[in-house]
Amino acid sequence: MANEPISLVAAFDDLNDPRARQCAYRLDELLLAAICAVISGAESWTAVVEWSETKLDWLRQQLPFANGIASHDTFGRVFSLLDATQ
């Protein structure tokens, strides 16, 4: 059904991970943390990391975040590699 709601994470299922190797931080975890942090007012990658660290217990209810929260450099690098048209 076209009007069925989907989860925030599922909305990005078709987004290709631009990283060439296996990484400690899953793309869906980076996306979820960044989107939620920005919605909550984060305006930099450092602010995204700070928000995510304070909300890690909640984030782990959505996805594993087995390796915790990535650094601001990782967020910036991965997001700069994403295909915006995709």
C-alpha positions in Angstrom: 0.0 0.0 0.0 1.4 3.4 -1.0 0.2 5.2 2.1 1.7 2.7 4.6 4.2 4.4 6.9 7.8 3.2 6.8 10.5 3.6 9.4 13.1 6.3 9.0 15.8 3.6 8.6 13.7 1.7 6.0 13.4 4.9 4.0 17.1 4.7 3.2 17.3 1.0 2.5 18.3 1.6 -1.1 21.0 4.1 -0.3 24.4 2.6 -1.3 27.2 2.7 1.3 30.0 4.5 -0.5 32.7 3.0 1.7 34.9 0.4 -0.1 35.7 -1.7 3.0 33.9 -3.1 6.0 33.6 -0.4 8.6 32.9 -0.3 12.4 29.9 2.0 12.0 27.0 0.8 9.9 25.5 3.3 7.4 22.0 3.0 8.9 23.4 3.9 12.3 25.1 6.9 11.0 22.0 8.0 9.1 19.7 7.5 12.1 21.9 9.3 14.5 22.5 12.2 12.1 18.9 12.7 11.1 17.6 12.6 14.7 20.3 14.9 15.9 19.6 17.5 13.2 15.9 17.3 13.8 16.8 18.0 17.5 18.8 21.1 16.5 22.4 19.8 15.8 24.1 22.1 13.3 27.5 20.4 13.1 29.0 17.0 13.0 30.4 17.7 16.5 26.9 18.5 17.7 25.6 15.3 16.1 28.1 13.3 18.0 27.4 15.0 21.3 23.6 14.5 20.8 24.1 10.9 19.8 26.3 10.1 22.8 23.6 11.5 25.2 20.9 9.6 23.4 22.8 6.3 22.9 20.5 4.2 25.0 17.5 5.4 23.0 19.4 4.9 19.7 20.2 1.3 20.8 16.5 0.6 21.0 16.3 1.2 17.3 19.7 -0.3 16.0 22.6 -2.0 17.7 25.2 0.7 17.7 27.6 -2.1 18.8 30.6 0.2 18.4 29.0 3.2 20.0 28.9 6.6 18.2 31.3 7.4 15.3 33.6 10.4 15.5 32.6 13.7 13.9 35.3 13.0 11.3 33.6 9.7 10.3 30.2 11.4 10.0 31.6 14.1 7.8 33.6 11.7 5.6 30.8 9.3 5.1 28.2 12.0 4.4 30.5 13.7 1.9 30.7 10.4 0.0 27.0 9.8 -0.3 25.3 10.1 -3.6 22.9 13.0 -3.1 20.8 12.1 -6.2 20.3 8.6 -4.8 
